[in-house]
């Protein structure tokens, strides 16, 4: 965190939590929230901790939402996830979900390796402070940007996953 001050770079505390049936990004949360709780319980705990609950990659094969949701409990939806497959379908359906519930639309790389960072990102209309960014997301003063992780980089990621799996 100290480096961020030196380089005028903001780090927002956050974690992706695996709830039963969905992944939820908790932003601006400084305490542990257990995995495996219901979606509703997880969102409630994120809010009690003063954080934002972002529905992560809701429409994608293998890691999307497993059941219909009450979208109004979330603060935002990750409408662009650079790792989502099929990408264009995922983006269009996620945007429709966000619009249906009037939720802020954000984007993320879902990077597992440094080459993937920045494939998708969120432009935020705010000052460079955690409080200002969180408030901008709450007010939907954000723009999701970016695209899918390039095929060559994605292939490299999958090869590394297989290598780890078979070397254990």
Secondary structure as GFF3:
##gff-version 3
##sequence-region A 1 168
A	DSSP	alpha_helix	2	6	.	.	.	ID=ss1
A	DSSP	beta_strand	14	19	.	.	.	ID=ss2
A	DSSP	beta_strand	22	27	.	.	.	ID=ss3
A	DSSP	alpha_helix	39	48	.	.	.	ID=ss4
A	DSSP	beta_strand	52	56	.	.	.	ID=ss5
A	DSSP	three_ten_helix	71	73	.	.	.	ID=ss6
A	DSSP	beta_strand	76	81	.	.	.	ID=ss7
A	DSSP	alpha_helix	87	101	.	.	.	ID=ss8
A	DSSP	beta_strand	104	108	.	.	.	ID=ss9
A	DSSP	three_ten_helix	114	116	.	.	.	ID=ss10
A	DSSP	beta_strand	120	124	.	.	.	ID=ss11
A	DSSP	alpha_helix	130	138	.	.	.	ID=ss12
A	DSSP	beta_strand	142	146	.	.	.	ID=ss13
A	DSSP	alpha_helix	151	166	.	.	.	ID=ss14
###
